[in-house]
Amino acid sequence: MTKKVAILGAGSWGTALAMVLEENGHDVRIWSHKAKQADEINFKHTNKFYLPAVVLADSIKATHHIEEAIKDVDVIVFVVPTKAIREVAKKVVPFLTKPMVIVHASKGLEQESHKRISEILEEEIPESKRQAVVALSGPSHAEEVALKDLTTITAASTNEDASKVVQELFMNDYFRIYTNDDIIGVELGAALKNIIAVGAGALQGLGYGDNAKAALMTRGLAEISRLGVAFGADSITFLGLSGVGDLIVTCTSTHSRNWRAGHMLGKGNSLKEVLESMGMVVEGIATTKAAYELAQEKGIEMPITAAIYEVLYNGAKVEDIIVSLMQREGKSEA
């Protein structure tokens, strides 16, 4: 059955998800905070800055007016950077006329509060105006989804019916969705793997090979699971799509902004130079700070996260940090 869906956020991932929904026969509207970008989508059917090789269907419409984007829709999908989630949610609330499924496909933790995205949405959108919040996450580069490459991700919510709504909305022969009731684990896996991806990029930038990358990813996953379980996640979730799956794709691909940022750091660029050259949000930078602070509060050992924090926020040299990690006291893997 055709549904009306609002995609809030016209970056690469929001645009790719809009393409999937249009392919599935749904009525899709994209909201952009830039009028010029909305006009490009409407009149040129492109989004060149984010997906330069893609031509969008004429039926995908864009607007820079929130009210127009969400009028009479059945589902709202937030695909804006984590730092903008709360602000955009506040803008949405006055125009919600009925309870609906709220989806987010962003990956990060809020600065200062350290809250997950579903927690922010539940705070800002009254219970009377939402049926449930669903996190859509997993190993998925927008560039590949837009080209209909095979992709499998997870729709996670404490409300099973809402997860199934999202599953049916997005699933087709190249985009497969599994459901999951562990939204804590799915959101934390999605956010924390970006930290490890920064480290993986830095290793390659310094010239290290596959052995080093495998070690980083494996021990990084242990850290992610350790923190997640402390906040109520199921450890098994981190062995799934939103855990090890997302970790693999983010740590091994040049499509990953976090990997590219780390690679530039490994090549000797300053953090300021990295951020200026990227031109897009690198979620792993802010998430490193949030995760480091959470680990300190909970007394959880996260040596890789702490090391990357030292590089990003205290100016430590990547080379020195790697030596300090390797020379830590020997211990059991378990």
KOLKE-782229 format. One record per residue (C-alpha): residue number from 1; residue in three letters; y, z, x. Coordinates in Angstrom, 2 decimals, always signed. Layout:
// residues N
{i = NUM	aa = Ala	yy = Y	zz = Z	xx = X}
...
// end
This chain:
// residues 334
{i = 1	aa = Met	yy = +0.00	zz = +0.00	xx = +0.00}
{i = 2	aa = Thr	yy = +3.44	zz = -0.95	xx = +1.33}
{i = 3	aa = Lys	yy = +5.63	zz = +1.98	xx = +2.34}
{i = 4	aa = Lys	yy = +9.28	zz = +2.20	xx = +3.32}
{i = 5	aa = Val	yy = +9.67	zz = +3.70	xx = +6.79}
{i = 6	aa = Ala	yy = +12.75	zz = +4.69	xx = +8.75}
{i = 7	aa = Ile	yy = +12.50	zz = +4.60	xx = +12.55}
{i = 8	aa = Leu	yy = +15.24	zz = +6.79	xx = +14.00}
{i = 9	aa = Gly	yy = +15.82	zz = +5.53	xx = +17.52}
{i = 10	aa = Ala	yy = +16.07	zz = +1.94	xx = +18.75}
{i = 11	aa = Gly	yy = +14.70	zz = +2.35	xx = +22.25}
{i = 12	aa = Ser	yy = +11.55	zz = +0.65	xx = +23.53}
{i = 13	aa = Trp	yy = +9.09	zz = +2.96	xx = +21.78}
{i = 14	aa = Gly	yy = +10.93	zz = +3.03	xx = +18.47}
{i = 15	aa = Thr	yy = +11.13	zz = -0.76	xx = +18.49}
{i = 16	aa = Ala	yy = +7.43	zz = -1.16	xx = +19.35}
{i = 17	aa = Leu	yy = +6.42	zz = +1.21	xx = +16.54}
{i = 18	aa = Ala	yy = +8.61	zz = -0.75	xx = +14.13}
{i = 19	aa = Met	yy = +6.73	zz = -3.90	xx = +15.17}
{i = 20	aa = Val	yy = +3.38	zz = -2.23	xx = +14.41}
{i = 21	aa = Leu	yy = +4.58	zz = -1.11	xx = +10.98}
{i = 22	aa = Glu	yy = +5.94	zz = -4.57	xx = +10.17}
{i = 23	aa = Glu	yy = +2.65	zz = -6.10	xx = +11.27}
{i = 24	aa = Asn	yy = +0.92	zz = -3.77	xx = +8.80}
{i = 25	aa = Gly	yy = +3.09	zz = -5.01	xx = +5.93}
{i = 26	aa = His	yy = +5.49	zz = -2.08	xx = +5.62}
{i = 27	aa = Asp	yy = +9.24	zz = -2.18	xx = +4.96}
{i = 28	aa = Val	yy = +10.83	zz = -1.03	xx = +8.24}
{i = 29	aa = Arg	yy = +14.38	zz = +0.03	xx = +9.05}
{i = 30	aa = Ile	yy = +15.52	zz = +1.02	xx = +12.53}
{i = 31	aa = Trp	yy = +18.46	zz = +3.35	xx = +13.04}
{i = 32	aa = Ser	yy = +20.52	zz = +3.00	xx = +16.22}
{i = 33	aa = His	yy = +23.55	zz = +5.09	xx = +17.14}
{i = 34	aa = Lys	yy = +25.05	zz = +1.87	xx = +18.54}
{i = 35	aa = Ala	yy = +26.42	zz = -0.68	xx = +16.06}
{i = 36	aa = Lys	yy = +26.18	zz = -3.43	xx = +18.67}
{i = 37	aa = Gln	yy = +22.46	zz = -2.82	xx = +19.15}
{i = 38	aa = Ala	yy = +21.83	zz = -2.83	xx = +15.39}
{i = 39	aa = Asp	yy = +23.66	zz = -6.15	xx = +15.14}
{i = 40	aa = Glu	yy = +21.54	zz = -7.63	xx = +17.93}
{i = 41	aa = Ile	yy = +18.34	zz = -6.66	xx = +16.10}
{i = 42	aa = Asn	yy = +19.62	zz = -8.03	xx = +12.78}
{i = 43	aa = Phe	yy = +21.13	zz = -11.30	xx = +13.94}
{i = 44	aa = Lys	yy = +19.33	zz = -12.19	xx = +17.18}
{i = 45	aa = His	yy = +16.04	zz = -10.42	xx = +16.40}
{i = 46	aa = Thr	yy = +15.88	zz = -9.05	xx = +19.93}
{i = 47	aa = Asn	yy = +16.35	zz = -5.72	xx = +21.73}
{i = 48	aa = Lys	yy = +16.88	zz = -7.16	xx = +25.20}
{i = 49	aa = Phe	yy = +17.77	zz = -4.00	xx = +27.11}
{i = 50	aa = Tyr	yy = +14.57	zz = -2.21	xx = +26.12}
{i = 51	aa = Leu	yy = +12.04	zz = -5.00	xx = +25.40}
{i = 52	aa = Pro	yy = +13.42	zz = -8.16	xx = +27.01}
{i = 53	aa = Ala	yy = +10.31	zz = -10.29	xx = +26.41}
{i = 54	aa = Val	yy = +9.98	zz = -9.56	xx = +22.69}
{i = 55	aa = Val	yy = +11.17	zz = -11.40	xx = +19.58}
{i = 56	aa = Leu	yy = +11.30	zz = -9.23	xx = +16.46}
{i = 57	aa = Ala	yy = +10.32	zz = -10.29	xx = +12.96}
{i = 58	aa = Asp	yy = +13.22	zz = -11.21	xx = +10.69}
{i = 59	aa = Ser	yy = +12.06	zz = -8.58	xx = +8.21}
{i = 60	aa = Ile	yy = +12.77	zz = -5.69	xx = +10.64}
{i = 61	aa = Lys	yy = +16.26	zz = -4.50	xx = +9.76}
{i = 62	aa = Ala	yy = +18.54	zz = -2.20	xx = +11.73}
{i = 63	aa = Thr	yy = +21.58	zz = -0.08	xx = +10.91}
{i = 64	aa = His	yy = +23.80	zz = +2.44	xx = +12.68}
{i = 65	aa = His	yy = +24.29	zz = +4.42	xx = +9.45}
{i = 66	aa = Ile	yy = +21.79	zz = +7.28	xx = +8.99}
{i = 67	aa = Glu	yy = +22.19	zz = +7.33	xx = +5.21}
{i = 68	aa = Glu	yy = +21.37	zz = +3.62	xx = +4.96}
{i = 69	aa = Ala	yy = +18.36	zz = +4.00	xx = +7.24}
{i = 70	aa = Ile	yy = +16.65	zz = +6.74	xx = +5.23}
{i = 71	aa = Lys	yy = +17.63	zz = +5.79	xx = +1.68}
{i = 72	aa = Asp	yy = +14.53	zz = +5.72	xx = -0.56}
{i = 73	aa = Val	yy = +12.08	zz = +5.79	xx = +2.37}
{i = 74	aa = Asp	yy = +8.62	zz = +7.35	xx = +2.20}
{i = 75	aa = Val	yy = +8.29	zz = +8.38	xx = +5.86}
{i = 76	aa = Ile	yy = +10.81	zz = +9.14	xx = +8.62}
{i = 77	aa = Val	yy = +9.82	zz = +8.67	xx = +12.27}
{i = 78	aa = Phe	yy = +11.98	zz = +10.35	xx = +14.95}
{i = 79	aa = Val	yy = +11.88	zz = +8.40	xx = +18.23}
{i = 80	aa = Val	yy = +14.99	zz = +9.70	xx = +19.97}
{i = 81	aa = Pro	yy = +15.10	zz = +11.64	xx = +23.27}
{i = 82	aa = Thr	yy = +14.18	zz = +15.32	xx = +22.97}
{i = 83	aa = Lys	yy = +17.76	zz = +16.43	xx = +23.66}
{i = 84	aa = Ala	yy = +18.92	zz = +14.48	xx = +20.57}
{i = 85	aa = Ile	yy = +16.22	zz = +15.62	xx = +18.12}
{i = 86	aa = Arg	yy = +18.12	zz = +18.62	xx = +16.73}
{i = 87	aa = Glu	yy = +21.39	zz = +16.72	xx = +16.35}
{i = 88	aa = Val	yy = +19.77	zz = +13.76	xx = +14.56}
{i = 89	aa = Ala	yy = +17.76	zz = +16.09	xx = +12.30}
{i = 90	aa = Lys	yy = +20.98	zz = +17.80	xx = +11.21}
{i = 91	aa = Lys	yy = +22.43	zz = +14.39	xx = +10.30}
{i = 92	aa = Val	yy = +19.37	zz = +13.47	xx = +8.25}
{i = 93	aa = Val	yy = +19.12	zz = +16.58	xx = +6.08}
{i = 94	aa = Pro	yy = +22.06	zz = +15.91	xx = +3.71}
{i = 95	aa = Phe	yy = +20.56	zz = +12.57	xx = +2.68}
{i = 96	aa = Leu	yy = +17.00	zz = +13.74	xx = +1.99}
{i = 97	aa = Thr	yy = +16.37	zz = +13.61	xx = -1.75}
{i = 98	aa = Lys	yy = +12.65	zz = +14.44	xx = -1.80}
{i = 99	aa = Pro	yy = +10.02	zz = +16.09	xx = +0.40}
{i = 100	aa = Met	yy = +8.47	zz = +13.57	xx = +2.76}
{i = 101	aa = Val	yy = +6.27	zz = +13.26	xx = +5.81}
{i = 102	aa = Ile	yy = +8.33	zz = +13.70	xx = +8.97}
{i = 103	aa = Val	yy = +6.85	zz = +12.09	xx = +12.10}
{i = 104	aa = His	yy = +8.03	zz = +12.29	xx = +15.68}
{i = 105	aa = Ala	yy = +6.93	zz = +10.13	xx = +18.59}
{i = 106	aa = Ser	yy = +9.04	zz = +11.80	xx = +21.30}
{i = 107	aa = Lys	yy = +7.69	zz = +13.79	xx = +24.25}
{i = 108	aa = Gly	yy = +9.49	zz = +16.79	xx = +25.67}
{i = 109	aa = Leu	yy = +10.64	zz = +20.39	xx = +25.35}
{i = 110	aa = Glu	yy = +14.10	zz = +21.49	xx = +24.30}
{i = 111	aa = Gln	yy = +16.24	zz = +22.96	xx = +27.07}
{i = 112	aa = Glu	yy = +17.13	zz = +26.66	xx = +26.83}
{i = 113	aa = Ser	yy = +14.97	zz = +27.32	xx = +23.75}
{i = 114	aa = His	yy = +11.87	zz = +25.66	xx = +25.31}
{i = 115	aa = Lys	yy = +10.75	zz = +24.71	xx = +21.80}
{i = 116	aa = Arg	yy = +8.40	zz = +21.89	xx = +20.93}
{i = 117	aa = Ile	yy = +9.79	zz = +19.01	xx = +18.88}
{i = 118	aa = Ser	yy = +7.91	zz = +19.94	xx = +15.70}
{i = 119	aa = Glu	yy = +9.42	zz = +23.44	xx = +15.92}
{i = 120	aa = Ile	yy = +12.92	zz = +21.96	xx = +16.14}
{i = 121	aa = Leu	yy = +12.29	zz = +19.71	xx = +13.14}
{i = 122	aa = Glu	yy = +10.89	zz = +22.58	xx = +11.10}
{i = 123	aa = Glu	yy = +13.96	zz = +24.66	xx = +11.92}
{i = 124	aa = Glu	yy = +16.45	zz = +21.96	xx = +10.97}
{i = 125	aa = Ile	yy = +14.73	zz = +20.32	xx = +7.98}
{i = 126	aa = Pro	yy = +14.23	zz = +22.77	xx = +5.09}
{i = 127	aa = Glu	yy = +10.68	zz = +23.21	xx = +3.83}
{i = 128	aa = Ser	yy = +11.80	zz = +21.92	xx = +0.42}
{i = 129	aa = Lys	yy = +12.64	zz = +18.55	xx = +2.03}
{i = 130	aa = Arg	yy = +9.49	zz = +17.97	xx = +4.09}
{i = 131	aa = Gln	yy = +5.82	zz = +17.70	xx = +3.25}
{i = 132	aa = Ala	yy = +4.73	zz = +18.18	xx = +6.84}
{i = 133	aa = Val	yy = +5.60	zz = +17.36	xx = +10.44}
{i = 134	aa = Val	yy = +3.27	zz = +15.05	xx = +12.39}
{i = 135	aa = Ala	yy = +3.33	zz = +14.37	xx = +16.14}
{i = 136	aa = Leu	yy = +2.34	zz = +10.82	xx = +17.11}
{i = 137	aa = Ser	yy = +1.30	zz = +10.85	xx = +20.75}
{i = 138	aa = Gly	yy = -1.06	zz = +9.46	xx = +23.37}
{i = 139	aa = Pro	yy = -1.41	zz = +6.89	xx = +26.17}
{i = 140	aa = Ser	yy = +0.95	zz = +4.19	xx = +24.98}
{i = 141	aa = His	yy = +3.46	zz = +2.10	xx = +26.90}
{i = 142	aa = Ala	yy = +5.87	zz = +0.42	xx = +24.47}
{i = 143	aa = Glu	yy = +5.85	zz = -2.77	xx = +26.53}
{i = 144	aa = Glu	yy = +2.09	zz = -3.16	xx = +25.97}
{i = 145	aa = Val	yy = +2.08	zz = -2.15	xx = +22.30}
{i = 146	aa = Ala	yy = +4.78	zz = -4.76	xx = +21.65}
{i = 147	aa = Leu	yy = +2.41	zz = -7.37	xx = +23.10}
{i = 148	aa = Lys	yy = -0.45	zz = -6.08	xx = +20.92}
{i = 149	aa = Asp	yy = -2.44	zz = -4.72	xx = +23.83}
{i = 150	aa = Leu	yy = -5.25	zz = -2.36	xx = +22.75}
{i = 151	aa = Thr	yy = -3.87	zz = +1.16	xx = +22.29}
{i = 152	aa = Thr	yy = -5.32	zz = +4.41	xx = +20.92}
{i = 153	aa = Ile	yy = -3.24	zz = +7.51	xx = +20.14}
{i = 154	aa = Thr	yy = -3.28	zz = +10.69	xx = +18.04}
{i = 155	aa = Ala	yy = -1.53	zz = +11.84	xx = +14.86}
{i = 156	aa = Ala	yy = -1.43	zz = +15.64	xx = +15.00}
{i = 157	aa = Ser	yy = -0.43	zz = +18.10	xx = +12.30}
{i = 158	aa = Thr	yy = -1.51	zz = +21.36	xx = +10.74}
{i = 159	aa = Asn	yy = -1.52	zz = +19.36	xx = +7.48}
{i = 160	aa = Glu	yy = -4.59	zz = +17.11	xx = +7.55}
{i = 161	aa = Asp	yy = -3.42	zz = +14.98	xx = +4.62}
{i = 162	aa = Ala	yy = -0.16	zz = +14.19	xx = +6.43}
{i = 163	aa = Ser	yy = -2.05	zz = +13.20	xx = +9.58}
{i = 164	aa = Lys	yy = -4.15	zz = +10.82	xx = +7.51}
{i = 165	aa = Val	yy = -1.03	zz = +9.30	xx = +5.94}
{i = 166	aa = Val	yy = +0.28	zz = +8.50	xx = +9.43}
{i = 167	aa = Gln	yy = -3.13	zz = +7.24	xx = +10.52}
{i = 168	aa = Glu	yy = -3.26	zz = +4.78	xx = +7.63}
{i = 169	aa = Leu	yy = +0.36	zz = +3.77	xx = +8.12}
{i = 170	aa = Phe	yy = +0.01	zz = +2.69	xx = +11.75}
{i = 171	aa = Met	yy = -3.64	zz = +1.78	xx = +12.33}
{i = 172	aa = Asn	yy = -4.69	zz = -1.85	xx = +12.77}
{i = 173	aa = Asp	yy = -6.98	zz = -3.93	xx = +14.99}
{i = 174	aa = Tyr	yy = -5.00	zz = -3.28	xx = +18.20}
{i = 175	aa = Phe	yy = -3.42	zz = +0.12	xx = +17.42}
{i = 176	aa = Arg	yy = -6.00	zz = +2.82	xx = +16.64}
{i = 177	aa = Ile	yy = -5.02	zz = +6.32	xx = +15.46}
{i = 178	aa = Tyr	yy = -7.13	zz = +9.48	xx = +15.56}
{i = 179	aa = Thr	yy = -6.15	zz = +12.67	xx = +13.71}
{i = 180	aa = Asn	yy = -5.93	zz = +16.13	xx = +15.28}
{i = 181	aa = Asp	yy = -5.00	zz = +19.55	xx = +13.88}
{i = 182	aa = Asp	yy = -3.86	zz = +20.98	xx = +17.23}
{i = 183	aa = Ile	yy = -0.20	zz = +19.97	xx = +17.20}
{i = 184	aa = Ile	yy = +0.62	zz = +22.61	xx = +19.83}
{i = 185	aa = Gly	yy = -1.78	zz = +21.09	xx = +22.34}
{i = 186	aa = Val	yy = -0.82	zz = +17.51	xx = +21.51}
{i = 187	aa = Glu	yy = +2.91	zz = +18.18	xx = +21.93}
{i = 188	aa = Leu	yy = +2.52	zz = +20.21	xx = +25.12}
{i = 189	aa = Gly	yy = +0.19	zz = +17.64	xx = +26.66}
{i = 190	aa = Ala	yy = +2.69	zz = +14.89	xx = +25.84}
{i = 191	aa = Ala	yy = +5.59	zz = +16.78	xx = +27.37}
{i = 192	aa = Leu	yy = +3.99	zz = +18.30	xx = +30.47}
{i = 193	aa = Lys	yy = +2.22	zz = +15.18	xx = +31.73}
{i = 194	aa = Asn	yy = +5.67	zz = +13.71	xx = +32.46}
{i = 195	aa = Ile	yy = +6.14	zz = +16.35	xx = +35.16}
{i = 196	aa = Ile	yy = +2.92	zz = +15.34	xx = +36.88}
{i = 197	aa = Ala	yy = +3.91	zz = +11.67	xx = +36.61}
{i = 198	aa = Val	yy = +7.09	zz = +12.38	xx = +38.58}
{i = 199	aa = Gly	yy = +4.88	zz = +13.89	xx = +41.27}
{i = 200	aa = Ala	yy = +2.47	zz = +10.95	xx = +41.21}
{i = 201	aa = Gly	yy = +5.34	zz = +8.52	xx = +41.71}
{i = 202	aa = Ala	yy = +6.70	zz = +10.59	xx = +44.58}
{i = 203	aa = Leu	yy = +3.31	zz = +10.59	xx = +46.30}
{i = 204	aa = Gln	yy = +3.07	zz = +6.83	xx = +46.15}
{i = 205	aa = Gly	yy = +6.67	zz = +6.47	xx = +47.27}
{i = 206	aa = Leu	yy = +5.74	zz = +8.45	xx = +50.38}
{i = 207	aa = Gly	yy = +2.74	zz = +6.19	xx = +51.02}
{i = 208	aa = Tyr	yy = -0.10	zz = +8.45	xx = +49.93}
{i = 209	aa = Gly	yy = -3.16	zz = +6.85	xx = +48.36}
{i = 210	aa = Asp	yy = -5.68	zz = +7.29	xx = +45.58}
{i = 211	aa = Asn	yy = -7.19	zz = +10.52	xx = +46.89}
{i = 212	aa = Ala	yy = -3.83	zz = +12.26	xx = +46.68}
{i = 213	aa = Lys	yy = -3.13	zz = +10.83	xx = +43.23}
{i = 214	aa = Ala	yy = -6.52	zz = +12.00	xx = +41.90}
{i = 215	aa = Ala	yy = -5.96	zz = +15.47	xx = +43.31}
{i = 216	aa = Leu	yy = -2.51	zz = +15.73	xx = +41.76}
{i = 217	aa = Met	yy = -3.64	zz = +14.52	xx = +38.33}
{i = 218	aa = Thr	yy = -6.69	zz = +16.80	xx = +38.25}
{i = 219	aa = Arg	yy = -4.88	zz = +19.95	xx = +39.33}
{i = 220	aa = Gly	yy = -1.92	zz = +18.94	xx = +37.19}
{i = 221	aa = Leu	yy = -4.17	zz = +18.80	xx = +34.14}
{i = 222	aa = Ala	yy = -5.40	zz = +22.31	xx = +34.97}
{i = 223	aa = Glu	yy = -1.78	zz = +23.52	xx = +34.92}
{i = 224	aa = Ile	yy = -1.03	zz = +21.76	xx = +31.64}
{i = 225	aa = Ser	yy = -4.11	zz = +23.32	xx = +30.02}
{i = 226	aa = Arg	yy = -3.30	zz = +26.77	xx = +31.40}
{i = 227	aa = Leu	yy = +0.17	zz = +26.78	xx = +29.89}
{i = 228	aa = Gly	yy = -0.96	zz = +25.18	xx = +26.64}
{i = 229	aa = Val	yy = -3.72	zz = +27.70	xx = +26.00}
{i = 230	aa = Ala	yy = -1.24	zz = +30.53	xx = +26.60}
{i = 231	aa = Phe	yy = +0.79	zz = +29.18	xx = +23.69}
{i = 232	aa = Gly	yy = -2.16	zz = +28.81	xx = +21.33}
{i = 233	aa = Ala	yy = -3.43	zz = +25.30	xx = +22.08}
{i = 234	aa = Asp	yy = -7.13	zz = +24.40	xx = +22.17}
{i = 235	aa = Ser	yy = -8.20	zz = +23.62	xx = +25.75}
{i = 236	aa = Ile	yy = -10.34	zz = +20.72	xx = +24.45}
{i = 237	aa = Thr	yy = -7.18	zz = +18.92	xx = +23.29}
{i = 238	aa = Phe	yy = -6.17	zz = +18.38	xx = +26.91}
{i = 239	aa = Leu	yy = -9.37	zz = +16.39	xx = +27.49}
{i = 240	aa = Gly	yy = -8.34	zz = +13.97	xx = +24.73}
{i = 241	aa = Leu	yy = -5.87	zz = +11.15	xx = +24.24}
{i = 242	aa = Ser	yy = -2.72	zz = +13.26	xx = +24.31}
{i = 243	aa = Gly	yy = -3.96	zz = +15.16	xx = +27.37}
{i = 244	aa = Val	yy = -5.91	zz = +13.36	xx = +30.08}
{i = 245	aa = Gly	yy = -5.40	zz = +9.99	xx = +28.37}
{i = 246	aa = Asp	yy = -1.62	zz = +10.19	xx = +28.43}
{i = 247	aa = Leu	yy = -1.72	zz = +11.73	xx = +31.92}
{i = 248	aa = Ile	yy = -3.67	zz = +8.77	xx = +33.30}
{i = 249	aa = Val	yy = -1.42	zz = +6.10	xx = +31.85}
{i = 250	aa = Thr	yy = +1.81	zz = +7.88	xx = +32.83}
{i = 251	aa = Cys	yy = +0.72	zz = +8.65	xx = +36.38}
{i = 252	aa = Thr	yy = -0.63	zz = +5.21	xx = +37.22}
{i = 253	aa = Ser	yy = +1.74	zz = +2.65	xx = +35.73}
{i = 254	aa = Thr	yy = +5.07	zz = +1.19	xx = +36.77}
{i = 255	aa = His	yy = +5.94	zz = +1.05	xx = +33.05}
{i = 256	aa = Ser	yy = +6.39	zz = +4.83	xx = +33.22}
{i = 257	aa = Arg	yy = +10.01	zz = +5.93	xx = +33.72}
{i = 258	aa = Asn	yy = +8.78	zz = +9.26	xx = +35.04}
{i = 259	aa = Trp	yy = +6.55	zz = +7.58	xx = +37.62}
{i = 260	aa = Arg	yy = +9.38	zz = +5.26	xx = +38.65}
{i = 261	aa = Ala	yy = +11.78	zz = +8.18	xx = +39.01}
{i = 262	aa = Gly	yy = +9.30	zz = +10.01	xx = +41.22}
{i = 263	aa = His	yy = +8.66	zz = +6.87	xx = +43.25}
{i = 264	aa = Met	yy = +12.37	zz = +6.57	xx = +44.01}
{i = 265	aa = Leu	yy = +12.50	zz = +10.24	xx = +45.02}
{i = 266	aa = Gly	yy = +9.55	zz = +9.66	xx = +47.35}
{i = 267	aa = Lys	yy = +11.41	zz = +6.73	xx = +48.87}
{i = 268	aa = Gly	yy = +14.28	zz = +9.04	xx = +49.75}
{i = 269	aa = Asn	yy = +16.72	zz = +8.50	xx = +46.88}
{i = 270	aa = Ser	yy = +18.66	zz = +11.48	xx = +45.54}
{i = 271	aa = Leu	yy = +18.14	zz = +12.66	xx = +41.97}
{i = 272	aa = Lys	yy = +21.64	zz = +11.45	xx = +41.11}
{i = 273	aa = Glu	yy = +20.83	zz = +7.98	xx = +42.45}
{i = 274	aa = Val	yy = +17.57	zz = +7.92	xx = +40.51}
{i = 275	aa = Leu	yy = +19.15	zz = +8.83	xx = +37.18}
{i = 276	aa = Glu	yy = +22.03	zz = +6.39	xx = +37.64}
{i = 277	aa = Ser	yy = +19.68	zz = +3.51	xx = +38.38}
{i = 278	aa = Met	yy = +17.22	zz = +4.19	xx = +35.53}
{i = 279	aa = Gly	yy = +19.69	zz = +3.68	xx = +32.69}
{i = 280	aa = Met	yy = +17.28	zz = +5.44	xx = +30.29}
{i = 281	aa = Val	yy = +16.25	zz = +9.05	xx = +29.66}
{i = 282	aa = Val	yy = +13.60	zz = +10.38	xx = +32.07}
{i = 283	aa = Glu	yy = +12.04	zz = +13.17	xx = +29.98}
{i = 284	aa = Gly	yy = +10.09	zz = +14.63	xx = +32.90}
{i = 285	aa = Ile	yy = +13.26	zz = +15.78	xx = +34.67}
{i = 286	aa = Ala	yy = +14.38	zz = +18.13	xx = +31.90}
{i = 287	aa = Thr	yy = +10.80	zz = +19.07	xx = +30.98}
{i = 288	aa = Thr	yy = +10.17	zz = +20.29	xx = +34.53}
{i = 289	aa = Lys	yy = +12.93	zz = +22.86	xx = +34.14}
{i = 290	aa = Ala	yy = +11.72	zz = +23.99	xx = +30.71}
{i = 291	aa = Ala	yy = +8.09	zz = +24.26	xx = +31.83}
{i = 292	aa = Tyr	yy = +9.02	zz = +26.11	xx = +35.03}
{i = 293	aa = Glu	yy = +11.02	zz = +28.65	xx = +33.03}
{i = 294	aa = Leu	yy = +8.21	zz = +29.06	xx = +30.49}
{i = 295	aa = Ala	yy = +5.69	zz = +29.65	xx = +33.26}
{i = 296	aa = Gln	yy = +7.96	zz = +32.26	xx = +34.81}
{i = 297	aa = Glu	yy = +8.37	zz = +34.03	xx = +31.46}
{i = 298	aa = Lys	yy = +4.62	zz = +34.06	xx = +30.77}
{i = 299	aa = Gly	yy = +3.55	zz = +34.80	xx = +34.34}
{i = 300	aa = Ile	yy = +1.45	zz = +31.62	xx = +34.46}
{i = 301	aa = Glu	yy = +0.67	zz = +30.04	xx = +37.83}
{i = 302	aa = Met	yy = +1.87	zz = +26.41	xx = +37.91}
{i = 303	aa = Pro	yy = +2.29	zz = +25.53	xx = +41.61}
{i = 304	aa = Ile	yy = +2.72	zz = +21.76	xx = +41.11}
{i = 305	aa = Thr	yy = +5.35	zz = +22.24	xx = +38.42}
{i = 306	aa = Ala	yy = +7.12	zz = +24.81	xx = +40.59}
{i = 307	aa = Ala	yy = +7.06	zz = +22.42	xx = +43.54}
{i = 308	aa = Ile	yy = +8.54	zz = +19.56	xx = +41.54}
{i = 309	aa = Tyr	yy = +11.17	zz = +21.96	xx = +40.17}
{i = 310	aa = Glu	yy = +12.18	zz = +22.80	xx = +43.75}
{i = 311	aa = Val	yy = +12.62	zz = +19.11	xx = +44.55}
{i = 312	aa = Leu	yy = +14.59	zz = +18.31	xx = +41.40}
{i = 313	aa = Tyr	yy = +16.76	zz = +21.39	xx = +41.08}
{i = 314	aa = Asn	yy = +16.97	zz = +23.02	xx = +44.50}
{i = 315	aa = Gly	yy = +17.06	zz = +19.94	xx = +46.75}
{i = 316	aa = Ala	yy = +13.75	zz = +20.59	xx = +48.52}
{i = 317	aa = Lys	yy = +12.26	zz = +17.67	xx = +50.46}
{i = 318	aa = Val	yy = +9.19	zz = +16.10	xx = +48.88}
{i = 319	aa = Glu	yy = +7.42	zz = +16.00	xx = +52.24}
{i = 320	aa = Asp	yy = +7.90	zz = +19.73	xx = +52.81}
{i = 321	aa = Ile	yy = +6.77	zz = +20.61	xx = +49.30}
{i = 322	aa = Ile	yy = +3.54	zz = +18.64	xx = +49.72}
{i = 323	aa = Val	yy = +2.73	zz = +20.51	xx = +52.93}
{i = 324	aa = Ser	yy = +3.38	zz = +23.86	xx = +51.23}
{i = 325	aa = Leu	yy = +1.04	zz = +22.94	xx = +48.35}
{i = 326	aa = Met	yy = -1.74	zz = +21.87	xx = +50.69}
{i = 327	aa = Gln	yy = -1.42	zz = +25.02	xx = +52.81}
{i = 328	aa = Arg	yy = -1.69	zz = +27.46	xx = +49.91}
{i = 329	aa = Glu	yy = -4.39	zz = +30.12	xx = +50.19}
{i = 330	aa = Gly	yy = -7.87	zz = +28.81	xx = +49.43}
{i = 331	aa = Lys	yy = -9.35	zz = +29.75	xx = +46.06}
{i = 332	aa = Ser	yy = -12.08	zz = +28.85	xx = +43.56}
{i = 333	aa = Glu	yy = -11.52	zz = +25.71	xx = +41.51}
{i = 334	aa = Ala	yy = -12.54	zz = +27.62	xx = +38.36}
// end
